């Protein structure tokens, strides 16, 4: 299966949240936080939202 | 059976492959739901599910310091507190109530973490990094 490659899609964005078109894999909206991106997309279908970072490397897991 | 691809994201020194799912959350008390799916990290190393409290606030959850906070620690032994609330998780044809621990200390790029209790106990999950796919049964 081909991975979803968002490296180019997210190239311009370093912070905040983006809304991405599921089919075209293009950013259709950008906002500072979850609240603002949710308002911007206004229940459009066929998209998903995610926070942006210029570096997704370095996650460590959580333990109780 | 649902097969979802890994997501390749910017990383330093090189891009990273992460097992991201897309889920919706609904809070029954307020009838508020995330407007569209949100990316969530499928994390076998997390004992429970976590969510950024900003999303919780958007769902209408009223966070109070009433003693329900639970203390967690990261792999490097850093401690942090999170408040449990039950929300409805909608993902890949399943809808069920799930306890999420809300906190403001999650890594910014992983605002939702799907852990053992709450996600892995609802799906049989196989990670196949070489094929770029995650299988949920």
Backbone of each chain as ProteinMPNN parsed JSONL, in Angstrom:
{"seq_chain_A": "XXXXXXXXXXXXXXXXXXXXXXXXXXXXXXXXXXXXXXXXXXXXXXXXXXXXXXXXXXXXXXXX", "coords_chain_A": {"N_chain_A": [[0.847, -1.193, 0.0], [0.447, 2.255, -0.727], [1.964, 4.78, 1.125], [0.562, 7.672, 2.773], [1.794, 10.561, 1.752], [2.681, 13.408, 3.244], [4.651, 15.242, 3.273], [5.356, 17.201, 1.339], [2.944, 18.502, 1.116], [2.675, 19.729, 3.584], [4.756, 21.431, 3.671], [4.868, 24.278, 3.656], [3.903, 24.977, 6.107], [4.322, 25.534, 9.537], [3.321, 25.81, 12.064], [0.222, 25.685, 13.978], [-3.01, 24.574, 12.765], [-4.181, 22.488, 10.082], [-6.555, 21.976, 7.424], [-7.179, 19.282, 5.366], [-7.811, 18.213, 2.082], [-9.167, 15.109, 1.439], [-9.024, 13.658, -0.922], [-7.462, 15.065, -2.825], [-5.313, 15.589, -1.282], [-4.487, 18.124, -0.456], [-3.856, 21.195, 1.222], [-6.575, 22.967, 2.432], [-7.342, 24.814, 4.213], [-6.043, 26.874, 6.832], [-5.262, 27.491, 10.211], [-4.801, 29.086, 13.416], [-5.42, 27.58, 15.721], [-7.246, 24.686, 17.079], [-9.902, 25.382, 17.526], [-10.308, 27.575, 15.791], [-9.765, 26.456, 13.258], [-11.787, 24.607, 13.105], [-14.02, 26.246, 12.978], [-13.495, 27.525, 10.553], [-13.703, 25.51, 8.568], [-16.286, 24.694, 8.667], [-18.01, 22.315, 8.701], [-17.51, 21.058, 6.223], [-17.376, 18.316, 3.943], [-15.331, 15.376, 3.301], [-12.827, 16.049, 4.112], [-10.041, 16.25, 6.408], [-8.638, 17.156, 9.601], [-5.594, 18.337, 11.05], [-2.873, 18.946, 13.357], [-0.007, 21.038, 12.78], [3.489, 20.604, 12.32], [6.955, 21.375, 12.009], [8.593, 19.334, 12.399], [8.062, 16.105, 12.968], [9.345, 14.137, 14.199], [10.519, 12.251, 17.025], [8.72, 11.437, 18.986], [7.72, 10.257, 22.159], [6.519, 7.542, 24.061], [3.709, 7.051, 26.364], [3.163, 6.264, 29.802], [1.309, 4.747, 32.445]], "CA_chain_A": [[0.0, 0.0, 0.0], [1.222, 3.48, -0.777], [1.76, 5.65, 2.292], [0.104, 9.04, 2.496], [2.982, 11.405, 1.93], [2.278, 14.795, 3.476], [5.833, 16.083, 3.465], [5.259, 18.379, 0.464], [1.685, 19.184, 1.44], [2.826, 20.519, 4.807], [6.025, 22.148, 3.586], [4.745, 25.722, 3.942], [3.275, 25.207, 7.405], [5.189, 25.178, 10.671], [2.524, 25.824, 13.3], [-1.224, 25.767, 13.814], [-3.765, 23.414, 12.274], [-4.59, 22.558, 8.68], [-7.593, 21.082, 6.913], [-6.642, 18.682, 4.144], [-8.745, 17.518, 1.212], [-8.794, 13.689, 1.477], [-8.786, 13.134, -2.273], [-6.338, 15.754, -3.47], [-4.243, 15.743, -0.297], [-4.033, 19.51, -0.465], [-4.341, 22.014, 2.331], [-7.629, 23.883, 1.979], [-7.502, 25.866, 5.219], [-5.019, 26.889, 7.881], [-5.661, 28.374, 11.306], [-3.878, 29.072, 14.556], [-5.714, 26.521, 16.694], [-8.328, 23.753, 16.748], [-11.163, 26.131, 17.528], [-10.406, 28.401, 14.583], [-9.849, 25.617, 12.045], [-13.132, 24.005, 13.112], [-14.947, 27.27, 12.483], [-13.195, 27.818, 9.15], [-14.117, 24.466, 7.618], [-17.745, 24.751, 8.664], [-18.626, 21.013, 8.394], [-17.291, 20.558, 4.854], [-17.105, 16.88, 3.954], [-14.196, 14.942, 2.482], [-11.571, 16.61, 4.589], [-9.676, 15.947, 7.789], [-7.793, 18.216, 10.155], [-4.449, 17.883, 11.844], [-1.945, 20.014, 13.747], [1.188, 21.091, 11.935], [4.802, 20.77, 12.943], [8.002, 21.218, 10.99], [9.358, 18.134, 12.719], [7.214, 15.137, 13.67], [10.213, 13.118, 14.779], [10.892, 12.37, 18.432], [7.628, 11.137, 19.914], [7.938, 9.202, 23.14], [5.238, 7.003, 24.484], [3.241, 7.408, 27.693], [2.922, 5.139, 30.693], [0.648, 5.1, 33.7]], "C_chain_A": [[0.885, 1.246, 0.0], [0.92, 4.331, 0.465], [1.227, 7.016, 1.852], [1.269, 9.972, 2.791], [2.559, 12.869, 2.043], [3.475, 15.742, 3.603], [5.781, 17.352, 2.603], [4.012, 19.195, 0.799], [1.879, 20.15, 2.606], [4.055, 21.43, 4.796], [5.944, 23.603, 4.037], [4.33, 26.011, 5.385], [4.166, 24.704, 8.542], [4.398, 25.087, 11.972], [1.036, 25.825, 12.959], [-1.845, 24.46, 13.351], [-4.094, 23.608, 10.803], [-5.768, 21.619, 8.438], [-7.113, 20.593, 5.558], [-7.744, 17.963, 3.386], [-8.287, 16.054, 1.086], [-8.422, 13.136, 0.109], [-7.539, 13.751, -2.89], [-5.117, 15.869, -2.577], [-3.613, 17.14, -0.365], [-4.621, 20.254, 0.72], [-5.396, 22.985, 1.809], [-7.892, 24.988, 3.008], [-6.396, 25.739, 6.257], [-5.474, 27.852, 8.971], [-4.724, 28.158, 12.485], [-4.139, 27.915, 15.52], [-6.935, 25.693, 16.265], [-9.669, 24.471, 16.63], [-11.354, 26.894, 16.217], [-10.507, 27.56, 13.311], [-11.242, 24.972, 11.964], [-14.171, 24.988, 12.593], [-14.749, 27.524, 10.989], [-13.779, 26.779, 8.202], [-15.622, 24.285, 7.602], [-18.412, 23.467, 8.158], [-18.52, 20.562, 6.934], [-16.952, 19.074, 4.931], [-15.872, 16.571, 3.089], [-12.88, 15.572, 2.881], [-11.261, 16.075, 5.987], [-8.766, 17.073, 8.287], [-6.668, 17.612, 11.0], [-3.585, 19.08, 12.252], [-0.679, 19.926, 12.902], [2.443, 21.238, 12.785], [5.844, 20.688, 11.833], [8.837, 19.982, 11.259], [8.496, 17.194, 13.565], [8.039, 14.033, 14.336], [10.348, 13.328, 16.29], [9.781, 12.111, 19.406], [8.048, 10.057, 20.894], [6.611, 8.794, 23.743], [4.939, 7.332, 25.938], [2.917, 6.17, 28.521], [2.146, 5.606, 31.909], [1.622, 4.86, 34.834]], "O_chain_A": [[1.933, 1.28, 0.645], [-0.241, 4.564, 0.802], [1.422, 7.444, 0.715], [1.671, 10.142, 3.942], [2.135, 13.484, 1.064], [3.323, 16.899, 3.994], [6.118, 18.44, 3.071], [4.033, 20.426, 0.765], [1.322, 21.247, 2.617], [4.352, 22.109, 5.779], [6.841, 24.101, 4.716], [4.396, 27.155, 5.834], [4.689, 23.59, 8.497], [4.785, 24.354, 12.881], [0.65, 25.95, 11.797], [-1.274, 23.384, 13.525], [-4.266, 24.732, 10.332], [-5.954, 20.621, 9.134], [-6.694, 21.381, 4.711], [-8.516, 17.199, 3.966], [-7.157, 15.79, 0.678], [-7.589, 12.236, 0.007], [-6.673, 13.047, -3.411], [-4.024, 16.2, -3.038], [-2.394, 17.303, -0.335], [-5.737, 19.977, 1.159], [-5.149, 23.734, 0.863], [-8.574, 25.97, 2.716], [-5.886, 24.651, 6.523], [-6.016, 28.917, 8.673], [-3.967, 27.188, 12.541], [-3.203, 27.337, 16.072], [-7.563, 25.961, 15.241], [-10.462, 24.187, 15.732], [-12.427, 26.86, 15.615], [-11.248, 27.908, 12.391], [-11.797, 24.815, 10.876], [-15.086, 24.612, 11.861], [-15.716, 27.714, 10.251], [-14.297, 27.133, 7.143], [-16.177, 23.778, 6.627], [-19.279, 23.521, 7.287], [-19.344, 19.778, 6.463], [-16.31, 18.63, 5.883], [-15.439, 17.383, 2.271], [-11.936, 15.623, 2.093], [-12.13, 15.516, 6.656], [-8.204, 17.835, 7.5], [-6.797, 16.53, 11.573], [-3.572, 20.103, 11.568], [-0.336, 18.865, 12.38], [2.448, 21.903, 13.82], [5.634, 20.005, 10.831], [9.691, 19.616, 10.451], [8.237, 17.464, 14.737], [7.493, 13.118, 14.953], [10.295, 14.46, 16.77], [9.876, 12.524, 20.561], [8.66, 9.061, 20.509], [5.703, 9.609, 23.908], [5.803, 7.829, 26.661], [2.454, 5.159, 27.994], [2.311, 6.741, 32.355], [1.285, 5.089, 35.996]]}, "seq_chain_B": "XXXXXXXXXXXXXXXXXXXXXXXXXXXXXXXXXXXXXXXXXXXXXXXXXXXXXXXXXXXXXXXXXXXXXXXXXXXXXXXXXXXXXXXXXXXXXXXXXXXXXXXXXXXXXXXXXXXXXXXXXXXXXXXXXXXXXXXXX", "coords_chain_B": {"N_chain_B": [[-12.625, -5.897, 7.598], [-10.292, -3.304, 7.899], [-7.967, -1.459, 6.139], [-5.446, 0.798, 6.581], [-3.264, 3.371, 5.406], [0.15, 4.118, 6.361], [1.286, 7.374, 7.428], [3.364, 9.731, 5.985], [5.463, 12.142, 7.284], [6.895, 15.447, 7.781], [10.21, 15.421, 9.05], [13.131, 15.595, 11.132], [16.241, 14.083, 11.203], [15.163, 13.088, 8.842], [12.13, 12.378, 6.942], [9.291, 11.049, 8.798], [7.514, 8.0, 9.38], [4.312, 7.599, 10.436], [1.795, 5.905, 12.359], [-1.099, 6.94, 11.787], [-4.505, 7.408, 12.524], [-7.846, 8.375, 11.574], [-10.239, 10.021, 13.329], [-13.446, 10.733, 14.844], [-14.787, 12.634, 17.552], [-17.322, 12.71, 20.0], [-19.258, 14.464, 22.35], [-21.572, 13.518, 24.544], [-23.039, 14.944, 26.444], [-23.126, 17.577, 25.604], [-23.759, 17.335, 23.017], [-21.933, 17.935, 21.098], [-19.693, 17.556, 18.39], [-16.563, 16.711, 16.887], [-15.967, 18.522, 13.932], [-15.064, 17.373, 11.544], [-13.127, 14.422, 10.624], [-10.274, 13.904, 12.765], [-6.743, 13.685, 12.915], [-5.163, 10.98, 14.611], [-2.858, 9.436, 16.74], [-2.033, 6.065, 16.607], [-1.082, 4.242, 19.219], [0.649, 1.801, 20.581], [2.123, 1.803, 22.858], [0.928, 3.383, 24.696], [-1.011, 3.302, 27.567], [-3.629, 4.088, 27.875], [-6.208, 6.166, 26.343], [-5.538, 9.447, 25.118], [-6.25, 12.963, 24.984], [-5.915, 16.231, 23.701], [-6.636, 19.022, 25.731], [-7.707, 21.249, 24.556], [-9.272, 20.364, 22.461], [-11.146, 19.041, 23.952], [-12.325, 21.209, 25.294], [-13.501, 22.442, 23.118], [-15.413, 20.556, 22.565], [-17.106, 21.064, 24.57], [-16.622, 20.256, 27.12], [-16.395, 20.719, 30.584], [-13.75, 21.484, 32.397], [-12.691, 20.724, 35.611], [-10.86, 21.06, 38.613], [-11.353, 18.598, 40.45], [-10.41, 16.496, 41.841], [-10.461, 14.29, 40.269], [-8.382, 14.024, 38.619], [-5.686, 12.228, 37.123], [-2.445, 10.947, 37.602], [0.188, 10.673, 35.295], [3.105, 9.256, 33.742], [5.811, 9.906, 31.554], [7.911, 8.134, 29.194], [10.424, 9.022, 29.848], [10.133, 9.497, 32.468], [8.966, 11.895, 33.22], [6.407, 13.581, 34.93], [2.866, 14.066, 34.585], [-0.446, 15.486, 34.734], [-3.788, 14.374, 34.0], [-7.202, 14.648, 33.037], [-9.952, 12.507, 33.305], [-12.564, 11.898, 30.971], [-15.542, 10.588, 29.616], [-16.081, 10.096, 26.266], [-17.658, 9.807, 23.037], [-16.298, 7.722, 20.657], [-15.726, 7.695, 17.24], [-14.916, 5.673, 14.68], [-13.863, 4.101, 11.774], [-16.193, 2.553, 11.161], [-17.04, 1.845, 13.662], [-18.67, 2.843, 16.649], [-18.36, 3.967, 19.828], [-18.417, 4.365, 23.417], [-15.762, 5.882, 25.146], [-13.148, 6.203, 27.458], [-11.3, 9.073, 27.676], [-8.254, 10.695, 28.511], [-7.766, 13.919, 29.315], [-5.51, 16.531, 28.636], [-3.058, 19.2, 28.704], [-0.512, 18.75, 27.92], [0.334, 17.116, 25.849], [2.372, 16.141, 23.033], [2.519, 18.625, 20.511], [1.938, 17.862, 17.889], [0.584, 15.521, 18.133], [-2.33, 15.436, 19.048], [-4.294, 13.685, 19.745], [-4.167, 10.538, 21.166], [-4.3, 7.14, 20.698], [-4.667, 4.524, 22.741], [-3.984, 1.411, 24.538], [-6.202, 0.623, 26.305], [-9.322, 1.392, 25.281], [-8.813, 1.675, 22.578], [-7.088, -0.338, 21.36], [-8.335, -2.432, 22.596], [-10.645, -2.618, 21.229], [-10.173, -3.155, 18.606], [-8.501, -5.522, 16.536], [-5.228, -5.107, 15.861], [-2.813, -4.706, 13.368], [0.437, -3.825, 12.615], [2.224, -3.078, 9.765], [5.005, -2.083, 8.792], [6.765, -2.323, 6.625], [5.069, -2.678, 4.494], [3.718, -0.372, 4.567], [1.256, -0.266, 5.897], [-1.584, -0.402, 8.1], [-3.596, -2.647, 9.741], [-6.911, -3.017, 10.722], [-9.11, -4.958, 12.522]], "CA_chain_B": [[-11.215, -5.531, 7.806], [-9.949, -1.976, 7.401], [-6.519, -1.264, 5.965], [-5.139, 2.227, 6.431], [-1.832, 3.561, 5.136], [0.967, 4.983, 7.197], [1.388, 8.754, 6.964], [4.751, 10.235, 5.994], [5.415, 13.533, 7.745], [8.217, 16.07, 7.857], [10.985, 15.094, 10.248], [14.554, 15.886, 11.041], [16.901, 14.433, 9.942], [14.461, 12.653, 7.638], [10.69, 12.225, 7.203], [8.921, 9.933, 9.666], [6.282, 7.27, 9.056], [3.538, 7.456, 11.669], [0.508, 5.208, 12.221], [-2.186, 7.868, 12.092], [-5.891, 7.098, 12.167], [-8.686, 9.585, 11.564], [-11.391, 9.715, 14.163], [-14.285, 11.824, 15.328], [-15.184, 12.511, 18.957], [-18.608, 13.341, 20.299], [-19.528, 14.532, 23.789], [-23.032, 13.366, 24.595], [-23.685, 15.934, 27.31], [-23.317, 18.837, 24.875], [-24.078, 16.97, 21.623], [-20.963, 18.538, 20.179], [-18.811, 16.579, 17.769], [-15.545, 17.302, 16.02], [-16.697, 18.753, 12.682], [-14.563, 16.423, 10.538], [-12.144, 13.567, 11.304], [-9.02, 14.486, 13.254], [-5.711, 12.645, 12.958], [-4.884, 10.463, 15.954], [-1.759, 8.47, 16.707], [-2.287, 4.731, 17.173], [0.134, 4.094, 20.025], [0.574, 0.592, 21.416], [2.845, 2.048, 24.106], [0.11, 4.178, 25.623], [-1.937, 2.414, 28.275], [-4.999, 4.585, 27.73], [-6.334, 7.171, 25.273], [-5.34, 10.826, 25.559], [-6.702, 14.002, 24.064], [-5.573, 17.595, 24.086], [-7.808, 19.636, 26.376], [-8.293, 22.248, 23.655], [-10.352, 19.663, 21.75], [-12.178, 18.834, 24.972], [-13.037, 22.479, 25.485], [-14.34, 22.644, 21.915], [-16.56, 19.636, 22.697], [-17.979, 21.565, 25.633], [-16.283, 19.66, 28.419], [-16.005, 21.689, 31.622], [-12.677, 20.905, 33.201], [-12.593, 21.245, 36.975], [-9.934, 20.299, 39.455], [-12.228, 18.046, 41.487], [-9.815, 15.28, 42.379], [-10.533, 13.164, 39.327], [-7.143, 14.003, 37.836], [-4.811, 11.082, 37.322], [-1.076, 11.281, 37.245], [0.861, 9.79, 34.353], [4.513, 9.601, 33.539], [6.292, 9.574, 30.215], [8.996, 7.15, 29.188], [11.599, 9.591, 30.525], [9.711, 9.657, 33.867], [8.324, 13.175, 33.484], [5.034, 13.365, 35.385], [1.867, 15.064, 34.212], [-1.81, 15.138, 35.146], [-4.816, 14.398, 32.968], [-8.547, 14.496, 33.606], [-10.726, 11.57, 32.478], [-13.957, 12.115, 30.59], [-15.991, 9.617, 28.617], [-16.633, 10.66, 25.039], [-17.946, 8.773, 22.044], [-15.281, 7.645, 19.605], [-16.272, 7.209, 15.969], [-13.767, 5.339, 13.83], [-13.832, 2.912, 10.924], [-17.416, 1.764, 11.27], [-17.406, 1.587, 15.056], [-19.002, 3.991, 17.493], [-18.459, 3.465, 21.193], [-17.978, 5.276, 24.468], [-14.358, 5.624, 25.463], [-12.585, 7.165, 28.414], [-10.104, 9.787, 27.244], [-7.616, 11.532, 29.527], [-7.526, 15.219, 28.694], [-4.37, 17.229, 29.207], [-2.476, 20.19, 27.788], [0.925, 18.51, 27.768], [0.661, 16.186, 24.767], [3.123, 16.766, 21.946], [1.593, 19.44, 19.731], [1.527, 17.215, 16.645], [-0.242, 14.339, 18.405], [-3.332, 15.885, 20.02], [-5.09, 12.526, 20.172], [-3.379, 9.305, 21.209], [-5.185, 5.987, 20.893], [-3.87, 3.546, 23.474], [-4.458, 0.029, 24.721], [-7.59, 0.639, 26.766], [-10.076, 2.384, 24.525], [-8.674, 1.47, 21.119], [-6.586, -1.684, 21.061], [-9.294, -3.415, 23.105], [-11.802, -2.642, 20.323], [-9.73, -3.596, 17.287], [-7.267, -6.305, 16.424], [-4.439, -4.177, 15.052], [-1.528, -5.194, 12.873], [1.277, -2.811, 11.979], [3.185, -3.618, 8.793], [5.772, -0.908, 8.358], [7.365, -2.549, 5.301], [4.019, -2.508, 3.482], [3.09, 0.947, 4.813], [-0.16, -0.388, 6.206], [-2.089, -0.789, 9.425], [-4.843, -3.377, 9.535], [-7.83, -3.028, 11.866], [-10.192, -5.941, 12.374]], "C_chain_B": [[-10.95, -4.17, 7.156], [-8.431, -1.897, 7.276], [-6.274, 0.221, 5.738], [-3.632, 2.402, 6.227], [-1.126, 4.346, 6.241], [0.97, 6.391, 6.601], [2.849, 9.189, 7.076], [4.714, 11.734, 6.261], [6.82, 14.124, 7.825], [8.93, 15.711, 9.157], [12.437, 15.435, 10.036], [15.31, 14.798, 11.807], [16.171, 13.957, 8.687], [12.983, 12.453, 7.968], [10.392, 10.981, 8.044], [7.62, 9.3, 9.174], [5.516, 7.072, 10.357], [2.209, 6.742, 11.406], [-0.633, 6.111, 12.682], [-3.525, 7.285, 11.65], [-6.624, 8.43, 12.061], [-9.973, 9.253, 12.287], [-12.231, 10.969, 14.42], [-14.6, 11.565, 16.797], [-16.479, 13.283, 19.168], [-18.804, 13.346, 21.82], [-21.045, 14.589, 23.973], [-23.714, 14.476, 25.395], [-23.991, 17.221, 26.554], [-23.772, 18.599, 23.433], [-23.114, 17.621, 20.636], [-19.992, 17.471, 19.671], [-17.733, 17.305, 16.971], [-16.145, 17.404, 14.615], [-16.317, 17.789, 11.566], [-13.579, 15.498, 11.28], [-10.858, 14.313, 11.649], [-7.976, 13.365, 13.273], [-5.406, 12.264, 14.411], [-3.798, 9.399, 15.839], [-2.193, 7.149, 17.341], [-1.014, 4.321, 17.899], [0.024, 2.9, 20.966], [1.279, 0.777, 22.751], [2.08, 2.889, 25.107], [-0.919, 3.255, 26.275], [-3.39, 2.802, 28.064], [-5.033, 5.584, 26.569], [-6.203, 8.578, 25.858], [-5.882, 11.79, 24.512], [-6.289, 15.362, 24.601], [-6.81, 18.289, 24.655], [-8.445, 20.748, 25.546], [-9.45, 21.619, 22.854], [-11.502, 19.4, 22.723], [-13.006, 20.08, 25.221], [-13.975, 22.735, 24.312], [-15.585, 21.745, 21.982], [-17.525, 20.08, 23.799], [-17.721, 20.956, 26.992], [-15.846, 20.762, 29.374], [-14.959, 21.025, 32.523], [-12.624, 21.568, 34.573], [-11.574, 20.407, 37.734], [-10.719, 19.756, 40.635], [-11.685, 16.734, 42.059], [-9.849, 14.104, 41.427], [-9.271, 13.053, 38.474], [-6.342, 12.739, 38.149], [-3.408, 11.455, 36.866], [-0.488, 10.222, 36.321], [2.339, 10.151, 34.324], [4.926, 9.146, 32.148], [7.433, 8.569, 30.332], [10.256, 7.698, 29.86], [11.274, 10.01, 31.965], [9.188, 11.046, 34.214], [6.875, 12.908, 33.887], [4.113, 14.452, 34.852], [0.491, 14.563, 34.626], [-2.765, 15.215, 33.965], [-6.157, 14.074, 33.614], [-9.38, 13.574, 32.72], [-12.149, 12.048, 32.21], [-14.32, 11.056, 29.554], [-16.611, 10.354, 27.442], [-16.906, 9.508, 24.07], [-16.915, 8.859, 20.933], [-15.92, 7.037, 18.366], [-15.104, 6.945, 15.036], [-14.026, 4.046, 13.083], [-15.019, 1.974, 11.162], [-17.823, 1.42, 12.685], [-17.693, 2.897, 15.769], [-19.158, 3.469, 18.91], [-17.957, 4.513, 22.185], [-16.577, 4.882, 24.939], [-13.872, 6.673, 26.459], [-11.301, 7.758, 27.844], [-9.569, 10.586, 28.427], [-7.181, 12.827, 28.854], [-6.41, 15.965, 29.421], [-3.831, 18.249, 28.209], [-1.007, 19.916, 27.516], [1.285, 17.506, 26.66], [1.534, 16.902, 23.736], [2.144, 17.456, 20.996], [1.09, 18.706, 18.478], [0.759, 15.915, 16.87], [-1.304, 14.693, 19.451], [-4.271, 14.779, 20.481], [-4.196, 11.292, 20.079], [-4.318, 8.155, 21.547], [-4.373, 4.854, 21.494], [-4.564, 2.205, 23.651], [-5.917, -0.027, 25.164], [-8.316, 1.754, 26.012], [-9.932, 2.227, 23.024], [-8.206, 0.056, 20.787], [-7.518, -2.772, 21.612], [-10.568, -3.455, 22.253], [-11.441, -3.125, 18.92], [-8.56, -4.565, 17.449], [-6.404, -5.543, 15.427], [-3.105, -4.794, 14.652], [-0.791, -4.048, 12.193], [2.226, -3.518, 11.004], [3.924, -2.443, 8.16], [6.301, -1.092, 6.939], [6.341, -2.389, 4.184], [3.285, -1.176, 3.629], [1.636, 0.83, 5.239], [-0.444, -0.849, 7.635], [-3.438, -1.463, 9.182], [-5.646, -3.379, 10.83], [-8.926, -4.048, 11.594], [-11.137, -5.785, 13.552]], "O_chain_B": [[-11.335, -3.926, 6.012], [-7.705, -2.233, 8.212], [-6.828, 0.821, 4.817], [-2.829, 1.67, 6.805], [-1.743, 5.135, 6.956], [0.691, 6.574, 5.416], [3.482, 9.034, 8.121], [4.035, 12.492, 5.569], [7.807, 13.395, 7.926], [8.323, 15.701, 10.229], [12.911, 15.549, 8.905], [15.031, 14.61, 12.991], [16.516, 14.373, 7.581], [12.617, 12.367, 9.14], [11.132, 9.998, 8.012], [6.748, 9.975, 8.628], [6.023, 6.439, 11.283], [1.578, 6.944, 10.368], [-1.07, 6.043, 13.831], [-3.655, 6.742, 10.553], [-6.086, 9.479, 12.415], [-10.701, 8.334, 11.912], [-11.776, 12.098, 14.236], [-14.671, 10.416, 17.231], [-16.696, 14.352, 18.597], [-18.544, 12.346, 22.489], [-21.702, 15.565, 23.611], [-24.824, 14.896, 25.068], [-24.993, 17.883, 26.826], [-24.125, 19.538, 22.72], [-23.455, 17.83, 19.472], [-19.537, 16.608, 20.422], [-17.971, 18.391, 16.442], [-16.776, 16.452, 14.155], [-17.154, 17.432, 10.738], [-13.236, 15.761, 12.433], [-10.421, 15.215, 10.934], [-8.295, 12.225, 13.61], [-5.393, 13.108, 15.307], [-3.83, 8.563, 14.936], [-2.664, 7.124, 18.478], [0.015, 4.081, 17.268], [-0.615, 2.98, 22.016], [1.062, -0.002, 23.679], [2.53, 3.087, 26.235], [-1.615, 2.511, 25.584], [-4.276, 1.949, 28.074], [-4.024, 5.817, 25.904], [-6.696, 8.858, 26.95], [-5.96, 11.475, 23.325], [-6.313, 15.603, 25.808], [-7.906, 18.153, 24.111], [-9.584, 21.143, 25.798], [-10.469, 22.264, 22.607], [-12.674, 19.522, 22.367], [-14.229, 20.018, 25.344], [-15.104, 23.19, 24.495], [-16.662, 22.119, 21.52], [-18.62, 19.536, 23.936], [-18.519, 21.123, 27.915], [-15.038, 21.622, 29.026], [-15.267, 20.123, 33.302], [-12.527, 22.789, 34.691], [-11.452, 19.201, 37.518], [-10.754, 20.373, 41.699], [-12.418, 15.966, 42.682], [-9.323, 13.035, 41.739], [-9.113, 12.107, 37.703], [-6.324, 12.253, 39.28], [-3.217, 12.174, 35.885], [-0.653, 9.023, 36.546], [2.757, 11.201, 34.813], [4.449, 8.132, 31.639], [7.857, 8.208, 31.431], [11.065, 6.93, 30.382], [12.018, 10.762, 32.595], [8.985, 11.346, 35.391], [6.193, 12.1, 33.256], [4.516, 15.603, 34.689], [0.29, 13.368, 34.84], [-2.578, 16.015, 33.049], [-6.237, 13.334, 34.595], [-9.509, 13.819, 31.521], [-12.84, 12.535, 33.105], [-13.496, 10.68, 28.72], [-17.547, 11.136, 27.606], [-16.439, 8.386, 24.268], [-16.688, 9.918, 20.348], [-16.571, 5.996, 18.437], [-14.388, 7.867, 14.645], [-14.367, 3.025, 13.681], [-14.855, 0.767, 11.34], [-18.847, 0.768, 12.892], [-17.049, 3.916, 15.524], [-20.005, 2.613, 19.163], [-17.188, 5.412, 21.842], [-16.264, 3.702, 25.103], [-14.149, 7.865, 26.32], [-10.34, 7.04, 27.565], [-10.338, 11.091, 29.244], [-6.346, 12.83, 27.949], [-6.372, 16.02, 30.65], [-4.115, 18.169, 27.014], [-0.32, 20.759, 26.94], [2.442, 17.097, 26.559], [1.448, 18.12, 23.581], [1.069, 16.927, 20.712], [-0.049, 18.906, 18.057], [0.33, 15.275, 15.911], [-1.189, 14.294, 20.609], [-4.961, 14.922, 21.491], [-3.559, 11.038, 19.057], [-5.035, 8.19, 22.547], [-3.497, 4.29, 20.838], [-5.575, 1.907, 23.015], [-6.759, -0.633, 24.501], [-7.945, 2.924, 26.11], [-10.831, 2.606, 22.273], [-8.857, -0.657, 20.024], [-7.487, -3.908, 21.14], [-11.471, -4.244, 22.531], [-12.326, -3.467, 18.135], [-7.749, -4.444, 18.367], [-6.801, -5.354, 14.277], [-2.372, -5.33, 15.483], [-1.331, -3.386, 11.306], [2.941, -4.444, 11.385], [3.512, -1.896, 7.137], [6.296, -0.154, 6.141], [6.687, -2.012, 3.065], [2.34, -0.896, 2.892], [0.848, 1.737, 4.971], [0.334, -1.566, 8.264], [-4.307, -0.915, 8.504], [-5.124, -3.701, 11.897], [-9.588, -4.001, 10.557], [-12.129, -6.508, 13.647]]}, "name": "protein", "num_of_chains": 2, "seq": "XXXXXXXXXXXXXXXXXXXXXXXXXXXXXXXXXXXXXXXXXXXXXXXXXXXXXXXXXXXXXXXXXXXXXXXXXXXXXXXXXXXXXXXXXXXXXXXXXXXXXXXXXXXXXXXXXXXXXXXXXXXXXXXXXXXXXXXXXXXXXXXXXXXXXXXXXXXXXXXXXXXXXXXXXXXXXXXXXXXXXXXXXXXXXXXXXXXXXXXXX"}
